[in-house]
């Protein structure tokens, strides 16, 4: 799983070809921390199908707002730089994330 920040987000996510999953999380977000091991597990399981990145929004607030991330945790899928799907807050469960990945991981 690639850790991105405001300097590398554009290159790793917006300029990437194909599907990229981004885990938007924050240091003070307990649900984010609880979810992260599941996301990392999914990253290992599906890394040949999509690229996995995570962004600490506490260090990149403006970028998160620009990406319309209004709550945490948010798991978003981008395709060729466009956000095409996302799960936020209570919807961001390990099961829902895997279902979302399966829609795009061919």
Helices and strands as residue ranges (DSSP letters): E 2-4, H 9-9, I 10-14, E 19-25, H 30-46, E 51-56, G 57-59, H 61-66, E 74-79, E 82-88, G 89-91, H 94-104
